[in-house]
Amino acid sequence: MLVNLVEILKIAQEKQFAVGAFNTPNLECVNAVVTSAEKLDVPVILAHAQLHEEVSPLARIGPVMLDAARQSKVPVCVHLDHCETLAYLQTALELGFTGVMYDGSLLPYEENLANTTKAVEMAHAVGCGVEAELGALASREGGGATGGGPVYTDPDQAVEFCRETGIDAFAPSFGTAHGIYKAKPVLDLERVRVIAEKTGLPLVMHGGSGVSPEDYRTGIRYGLRKINYYSYMSRAGVTAVRELLEREDVTFFHDLALEAEQAMAADAERAMRVFAGL
């Protein structure tokens, strides 16, 4: 069933767990994530990042995501991830997305504040929840470098930002990074606890792939209610295809796609089990 961001985060808050948000730039990813969520009977978020526009246009993959959500046996939010322009956000709203994340984290604070406030006005007018970010991860969405280390979110500035914008979920920077980790991340989870306590909002972990189960559990206990996860799931699909090609002389592409889908479903299931405390 299709639900909005506020509704799905309310479920997470009531059950004291985190909902997995998985980027789904193709049908195999959509199928893998929904299949695993239904198997475990947990809510889930299907996400589309603006940087995937060239991989899979929003106008094409968005309706696929929405249809999968409507047909699902579990609550599913269809979410726009790392949207950097209000025009792109408007396109998602017109398609019927039920969650949006406006990312102005690299902008000057006042500009981020103003744009996020506008994003909230646009989204709330059609019953859509809004997430926003303050601070900066060590790498951008997609694994690209930011040109420096992480800029940790200041808890007091976070309080002001959340109050002034009226957002429904907040993504702080506390040591995670997008993409594949080259070393074990060192997370400032105490910062998560303080920000959750001060803002009173459900918090979001970006760069969630590759974090240890122990750190996930601590972060969830401290207030993380949404964990973004994609890179390691996607890599699992690539690994499965590579191994299949080493074993067999494959003729049809759909056999590769199915192999990748099954491997991604297994990886997503492992992540969901940790996020939901199963």
C-alpha positions in Angstrom: 0.0 0.0 0.0 1.2 3.5 -0.8 1.8 5.7 2.2 3.5 9.0 2.8 6.8 9.7 4.5 5.2 11.0 7.7 3.0 7.8 8.0 5.9 5.4 7.4 8.1 7.2 9.9 5.3 7.1 12.4 5.3 3.3 12.1 9.1 3.3 12.7 8.8 5.6 15.7 6.0 3.4 17.3 8.0 0.3 16.8 11.3 1.9 17.6 13.1 0.7 14.5 14.3 2.2 11.2 12.8 1.9 7.8 15.1 1.1 4.9 15.1 3.5 2.0 16.5 1.8 -1.1 17.4 3.6 -4.4 15.6 1.7 -7.2 16.8 3.1 -10.6 15.5 0.0 -12.5 12.8 -2.7 -12.3 15.1 -5.3 -10.8 15.9 -3.0 -7.9 12.2 -2.3 -7.3 11.3 -6.0 -7.4 14.2 -6.9 -5.1 13.3 -4.4 -2.5 9.5 -5.0 -2.5 9.9 -8.8 -2.5 12.2 -8.6 0.6 9.9 -6.2 2.5 6.9 -8.4 1.8 8.8 -11.5 2.9 9.7 -9.9 6.2 6.4 -8.0 6.6 8.1 -4.6 7.2 7.5 -1.2 5.7 9.9 0.1 3.1 10.8 3.2 1.1 11.5 3.1 -2.7 13.7 6.1 -3.5 14.9 7.8 -6.7 17.9 10.1 -6.6 18.1 13.0 -8.9 21.6 11.9 -10.0 20.0 8.8 -11.5 18.0 10.8 -14.0 20.4 9.8 -16.8 20.3 6.2 -15.7 16.5 6.0 -15.4 14.4 9.2 -16.0 12.0 10.1 -13.2 9.1 10.3 -15.6 9.6 6.7 -16.6 10.7 4.9 -13.4 8.5 7.0 -11.1 5.2 5.4 -12.2 6.8 1.9 -11.9 7.7 2.7 -8.3 4.3 4.0 -7.5 2.5 1.0 -9.1 4.7 -1.4 -7.1 3.9 0.5 -3.9 0.2 0.5 -4.5 0.2 -3.3 -5.2 2.5 -4.1 -2.2 1.2 -6.0 0.8 3.3 -3.7 3.1 3.4 0.1 3.6 5.6 1.6 0.9 6.6 5.3 0.6 7.8 6.4 -2.8 10.5 9.0 -2.1 12.6 11.5 -4.1 16.2 11.4 -2.8 18.8 14.2 -2.9 16.7 16.6 -5.0 18.7 19.7 -5.7 16.2 21.8 -7.7 12.7 22.8 -6.8 11.6 22.1 -10.5 12.7 18.5 -10.2 10.9 18.2 -6.9 7.7 19.6 -8.5 7.9 16.9 -11.2 8.0 14.2 -8.5 5.0 15.8 -6.7 3.0 15.8 -9.9 3.8 12.1 -10.4 2.4 11.4 -7.0 5.6 10.8 -4.9 4.7 10.6 -1.2 8.1 11.7 0.2 10.7 14.2 -1.0 14.2 15.1 0.2 15.4 18.5 -0.8 19.2 18.7 -0.5 20.6 22.2 -0.2 23.4 21.0 2.1 26.1 22.5 -0.1 24.4 25.9 -0.3 25.0 28.8 2.1 22.8 28.2 5.2 20.3 31.0 4.5 19.8 29.8 0.9 19.3 26.2 2.1 16.8 27.4 4.7 14.8 29.4 2.2 14.7 26.7 -0.5 13.8 24.0 2.0 11.0 26.2 3.4 9.7 26.5 -0.2 10.0 22.7 -0.7 7.9 22.1 2.4 5.2 24.5 1.2 5.1 22.7 -2.1 5.0 19.2 -0.7 2.7 19.7 2.2 0.1 21.3 -0.1 -0.3 17.8 -1.7 0.1 15.7 1.4 3.7 14.8 0.8 6.3 14.5 3.6 9.7 16.3 3.5 13.2 15.5 4.5 16.2 17.8 4.4 19.9 17.8 5.2 22.2 20.1 7.1 26.0 19.6 7.1 27.8 17.6 4.5 29.0 14.0 4.1 32.5 13.1 3.1 31.2 12.1 -0.3 28.2 13.1 -2.4 25.4 10.8 -3.5 26.9 8.4 -6.0 30.2 8.3 -4.2 31.7 11.5 -5.7 34.1 13.5 -3.6 33.0 16.8 -2.0 36.5 18.2 -1.9 36.9 17.8 1.8 36.0 15.8 4.9 32.5 15.7 6.5 31.0 18.9 7.8 29.3 17.7 11.0 25.8 19.1 11.8 25.7 21.6 14.7 22.8 20.5 17.0 21.7 24.0 17.9 21.7 25.1 14.2 19.7 21.9 13.5 17.0 23.0 15.9 16.7 26.4 14.3 16.7 24.8 10.8 14.0 22.2 11.6 11.8 24.8 13.4 12.0 27.4 10.6 11.5 25.1 7.7 8.8 22.8 9.1 10.4 19.6 7.7 9.1 16.2 8.8 12.5 14.3 8.9 16.0 15.5 9.3 19.3 14.1 7.9 22.3 15.2 10.0 25.9 14.6 9.1 27.7 12.5 11.7 30.5 10.6 9.9 28.9 8.5 7.2 29.7 8.7 3.5 28.0 7.8 0.3 29.3 4.9 -1.8 31.6 2.0 -0.9 33.7 2.5 2.3 37.4 2.0 1.9 37.8 1.9 5.7 35.4 1.4 8.6 33.5 4.6 9.2 33.9 6.4 12.5 30.5 7.7 13.5 29.6 10.4 16.0 26.5 8.6 17.3 26.3 10.8 20.4 25.7 13.7 18.0 22.7 11.7 16.6 21.3 11.3 20.1 21.6 15.0 20.9 20.1 16.1 17.6 17.2 13.7 18.0 16.5 14.9 21.5 16.8 18.6 20.6 14.7 18.6 17.4 12.2 15.9 18.3 12.2 14.8 14.6 12.8 11.3 13.1 16.4 11.3 11.9 17.8 9.9 8.7 21.1 8.1 8.0 22.6 8.8 4.6 25.5 6.7 3.4 23.9 3.8 5.2 25.5 0.9 3.2 28.6 -0.7 4.9 27.8 0.5 8.5 28.3 -2.3 11.1 25.1 -3.9 12.6 26.3 -2.6 16.0 26.4 1.0 14.8 23.0 0.6 13.1 21.5 -0.6 16.3 23.0 2.2 18.4 21.9 4.8 15.9 18.4 3.4 15.8 18.3 3.4 19.6 19.4 7.1 19.5 16.7 8.2 17.0 17.5 7.1 13.5 14.2 6.2 11.8 15.2 6.0 8.1 18.4 4.5 6.8 19.4 5.1 3.1 20.9 2.0 1.6 21.9 1.3 -2.0 25.6 0.9 -2.9 26.2 -2.5 -1.3 22.9 -3.9 -2.6 23.8 -2.8 -6.1 27.3 -4.3 -5.7 25.7 -7.6 -4.7 23.9 -7.7 -8.0 27.1 -7.0 -10.0 29.0 -9.7 -8.1 26.2 -12.3 -8.8 26.2 -11.5 -12.5 30.0 -11.8 -12.7 30.0 -15.2 -10.9 27.2 -16.4 -13.2 29.1 -15.5 -16.3 32.2 -17.3 -14.9 30.1 -20.5 -14.4 27.9 -20.5 -17.5 27.7 -19.3 -21.1 24.7 -17.0 -20.8 22.8 -16.1 -23.9 19.9 -14.0 -22.6 20.2 -10.7 -20.8 17.1 -11.4 -18.7 19.0 -14.3 -17.0 21.6 -11.8 -15.9 18.9 -9.4 -14.7 17.2 -12.1 -12.7 20.4 -13.3 -11.1 21.2 -9.7 -10.1 17.6 -9.2 -8.7 17.8 -12.3 -6.5 21.2 -11.3 -5.1 20.0 -7.7 -4.4 16.9 -9.1 -2.7 19.1 -11.2 -0.4 21.3 -8.2 0.4 18.3 -5.9 1.0 16.7 -8.6 3.3 19.8 -8.7 5.4 19.8 -5.0 5.8 16.0 -4.9 6.6 16.5 -7.5 9.3 19.0 -5.3 11.1 17.0 -2.1 10.7 13.8 -3.8 12.0 15.5 -5.7 14.8 14.5 -9.1 13.4 
